[in-house]
Amino acid sequence: MKLDILAFGVHPDDVELGCAGVLLIEKLNGKKTGIIDLTQGELGTNGTIETRKTEADIASEILKVDTRENLKMADGFFENNEVQQRKIIEVLRKYKPEIIICNAPEDRHPDHGRSANLVSDAAFLSGLIKVETFENNEIQKPWRPKYVLQYIQDRYLKPDFVVDISTVFEQKIESIKAYKTQFYDATNKNSEQTYISTPEFLDAVIARAAMFGKMIGVKYAEGFISKKTIGIANLDAIIKRNT
């Protein structure tokens, strides 16, 4: 199955926090979307591998993605090396996305920046014919996405562009709240309090989206970074249309 957009997150819930709005918008635009989680989030203070899998499945239904896979790399200890790069290359060649979106280039959690570098490096190598990978014992054809974008996570980074997600913002928040073991849930009395499990954390997520939205005169937006210059076909692309 060929995808238009493939989003990577090092932990289940990274994609929901970082770019769920864009996945929802593009799904409404008829695009095929998918998510690749690098790890199972097994080092998280709260929850288990099993609960995170269940929560990710619920979030995937909310986001209406066409596929979601977990590469089961080691949470906290994966490296940007050939073995891990080949795992990324295999899924890139399998799904042939035009655009991929990955973790922030640097952030509070060291896994985030390391994941961003891993995915970006693999995206380049995936286009080289002499890097051989296999699927069902058949050699895969090279594939390089046209764009590698990075979403913005805990630390503020200046976005290269922002996307209006106002119409799908409630669904984005719903997908985040699917991770009941990770984020604030008044009904969950057994979880340990962590940096992300307080009500204030979700308040900050909403405030960040509102701040990005204010930059372009809309209610909510998500911000993205691109090392490659973003081009537009004509100036209509920068004119906000009221309908």
matplotlib code that plots the C-alpha trace (Angstrom):
import matplotlib.pyplot as plt

x = [0.0, 1.4, 0.9, 1.0, 2.1, 3.9, 4.4, 7.1, 7.2, 9.8, 7.1, 3.4, 1.7, 4.4, 2.6, -0.7, 0.9, 3.0, 1.1, -2.3, -4.0, -2.2, -2.9, -6.6, -6.7, -4.9, -7.2, -10.1, -8.3, -8.3, -4.7, -3.5, -1.8, 0.2, 2.1, 5.3, 6.2, 9.9, 9.5, 6.8, 7.3, 8.3, 10.3, 7.3, 6.6, 2.9, 1.3, 2.7, 3.6, 0.1, -1.8, 0.2, -0.6, -4.3, -4.2, -2.4, -5.0, -7.8, -5.9, -5.4, -9.1, -9.7, -7.1, -8.4, -4.9, -4.6, -1.8, 0.2, 3.3, 5.7, 9.3, 10.0, 13.3, 14.7, 13.1, 15.8, 18.6, 18.1, 20.9, 21.3, 23.2, 23.0, 20.8, 18.1, 18.4, 17.7, 14.4, 13.4, 14.5, 12.4, 9.1, 9.9, 10.3, 7.3, 4.9, 6.6, 5.4, 5.7, 6.1, 7.4, 7.0, 9.2, 10.2, 11.6, 15.3, 16.1, 13.9, 13.6, 13.5, 16.8, 15.0, 13.2, 16.3, 18.0, 14.9, 14.7, 18.3, 17.7, 14.7, 16.2, 19.4, 17.4, 15.3, 18.3, 19.8, 16.5, 17.0, 20.3, 20.1, 23.1, 21.6, 19.7, 16.7, 14.2, 10.4, 9.0, 12.4, 12.3, 14.6, 12.9, 13.2, 14.8, 12.5, 13.2, 10.4, 10.2, 10.1, 11.2, 9.3, 9.8, 7.0, 7.6, 7.3, 8.0, 10.6, 9.6, 11.3, 10.6, 8.5, 9.3, 5.6, 2.3, -0.8, -4.4, -5.9, -8.8, -11.5, -10.0, -8.5, -11.0, -10.2, -6.5, -7.1, -9.3, -6.5, -4.1, -6.5, -6.8, -3.5, -5.2, -2.2, 0.1, -1.9, -4.2, -7.4, -9.4, -10.7, -7.1, -6.3, -3.3, -0.9, 2.3, 2.4, 4.9, 5.8, 3.1, 0.4, -0.7, -3.7, -1.2, 0.6, -2.5, -3.2, 0.2, -0.5, -3.6, -1.8, 0.9, -1.6, -3.4, -0.1, 0.8, -2.8, -2.5, 0.5, -1.7, -5.0, -6.7, -7.8, -5.3, -2.3, 0.6, 4.1, 6.8, 10.4, 11.9, 15.6, 14.5, 12.9, 9.2, 8.0, 4.5, 2.9, 1.4, 0.6, -2.9, -1.3, -0.5, -3.9, -6.3, -9.7, -12.8, -15.6]
y = [0.0, 3.4, 6.2, 9.9, 10.9, 8.7, 10.1, 8.7, 8.9, 7.4, 6.8, 5.9, 9.3, 11.5, 11.7, 12.5, 15.4, 16.6, 16.2, 14.6, 17.7, 17.5, 13.8, 14.5, 17.4, 15.4, 12.5, 14.8, 15.8, 12.2, 11.3, 8.0, 8.3, 6.1, 6.1, 4.3, 4.1, 3.3, 1.9, 0.5, 3.3, 0.6, 3.0, 5.1, 5.5, 4.7, 2.0, -1.1, -2.2, -3.8, -0.7, 1.5, -0.8, -0.6, 3.2, 3.5, 1.4, 3.7, 6.8, 5.3, 4.8, 8.5, 9.6, 7.3, 6.3, 3.6, 1.7, 1.8, -0.3, -0.5, -1.3, -2.3, -0.6, -0.2, 2.7, 5.0, 2.9, 2.7, 4.2, 5.9, 3.0, 0.8, -1.8, 0.7, 2.7, -0.4, -0.9, 2.6, 2.1, -1.0, 0.8, 3.7, 1.4, -0.5, 2.4, 4.9, 8.1, 11.4, 13.2, 11.9, 13.7, 12.9, 14.0, 17.4, 17.9, 18.5, 18.4, 17.8, 14.0, 12.9, 10.2, 12.8, 14.4, 11.0, 9.7, 12.7, 12.2, 8.4, 8.9, 11.8, 9.8, 6.7, 8.7, 9.8, 6.3, 4.8, 6.5, 4.8, 1.8, 0.1, 0.0, -3.4, -4.3, -7.0, -7.6, -11.1, -12.3, -9.8, -6.9, -3.6, -0.7, 2.6, 5.3, 8.7, 11.0, 14.4, 16.1, 15.3, 17.5, 17.7, 18.5, 20.6, 19.0, 20.1, 22.8, 25.8, 25.8, 28.4, 26.7, 27.2, 27.0, 26.3, 24.5, 25.5, 22.6, 24.4, 22.3, 19.0, 20.2, 18.5, 15.2, 15.8, 16.3, 13.2, 11.2, 12.4, 11.6, 8.1, 7.5, 7.4, 5.9, 8.8, 12.0, 13.4, 11.4, 12.1, 8.5, 7.1, 6.9, 4.6, 6.4, 8.1, 11.9, 12.7, 15.7, 14.8, 13.5, 16.8, 18.9, 21.7, 19.6, 19.3, 23.0, 23.7, 21.6, 23.6, 26.9, 26.0, 25.2, 28.5, 30.4, 28.9, 29.6, 33.2, 33.5, 33.0, 34.4, 31.1, 29.4, 26.4, 25.4, 22.9, 24.0, 22.3, 22.5, 21.6, 21.7, 21.8, 25.0, 24.7, 25.8, 27.0, 26.9, 30.4, 33.2, 31.8, 29.3, 32.0, 33.7, 32.6, 32.0, 32.5, 30.2]
z = [0.0, -1.0, 1.5, 0.9, 4.4, 7.0, 10.5, 12.8, 16.6, 18.9, 21.5, 21.0, 21.6, 20.0, 16.7, 18.4, 20.3, 17.4, 14.1, 14.6, 13.3, 10.0, 9.6, 10.2, 7.7, 5.0, 5.6, 4.9, 1.7, 0.5, 1.4, 2.7, 6.0, 8.4, 11.6, 12.6, 16.3, 16.8, 20.4, 22.6, 25.2, 27.7, 29.9, 30.6, 34.4, 33.9, 31.8, 30.2, 26.7, 26.5, 27.6, 25.3, 22.4, 23.2, 23.6, 20.3, 18.5, 19.9, 18.8, 15.3, 14.9, 15.9, 13.4, 10.7, 9.6, 7.0, 8.8, 12.0, 12.9, 15.8, 15.1, 18.7, 19.0, 22.6, 24.3, 25.6, 24.2, 20.4, 18.3, 15.0, 13.4, 10.3, 11.9, 13.0, 9.8, 7.7, 9.7, 8.7, 5.1, 4.9, 5.9, 3.7, 0.7, 1.7, 1.9, -0.5, 1.2, -0.5, 2.8, 6.1, 9.5, 12.4, 15.9, 16.8, 16.0, 19.7, 22.8, 26.5, 25.9, 24.3, 22.4, 20.3, 18.7, 18.2, 16.5, 14.2, 13.1, 12.6, 10.4, 8.4, 7.7, 6.7, 4.4, 2.4, 2.4, 1.3, -2.1, -2.8, -5.1, -3.6, -0.2, -0.4, 1.7, 1.4, 1.8, 1.5, 0.3, -2.6, -3.0, -2.4, -4.9, -3.7, -2.5, -1.1, 0.3, -1.3, 2.1, 5.6, 8.1, 11.8, 14.3, 17.4, 20.8, 24.4, 23.8, 21.6, 18.3, 15.6, 12.9, 9.2, 8.5, 10.4, 9.3, 10.3, 12.2, 13.8, 12.2, 13.6, 16.9, 19.1, 17.4, 17.9, 21.7, 21.7, 20.2, 22.9, 25.7, 24.3, 26.2, 29.6, 31.3, 30.2, 30.4, 33.0, 33.6, 36.6, 36.7, 36.9, 40.6, 40.3, 38.1, 39.3, 38.7, 36.0, 33.9, 31.3, 33.5, 35.1, 33.8, 33.1, 30.5, 28.3, 28.9, 27.5, 24.4, 23.8, 24.4, 21.9, 19.2, 20.0, 19.7, 16.4, 15.2, 16.2, 13.9, 10.9, 12.2, 13.0, 16.2, 16.3, 14.2, 14.3, 13.5, 11.4, 10.6, 7.2, 6.2, 2.6, 1.3, 0.9, -2.5, -3.7, -7.1, -6.9, -4.4, -3.8, -1.5, 1.0, 0.9, 3.7, 2.1, 4.2, 3.3]

ax = plt.figure().add_subplot(projection="3d")
ax.plot(x, y, z, "-o")
ax.set_aspect("equal")
plt.show()
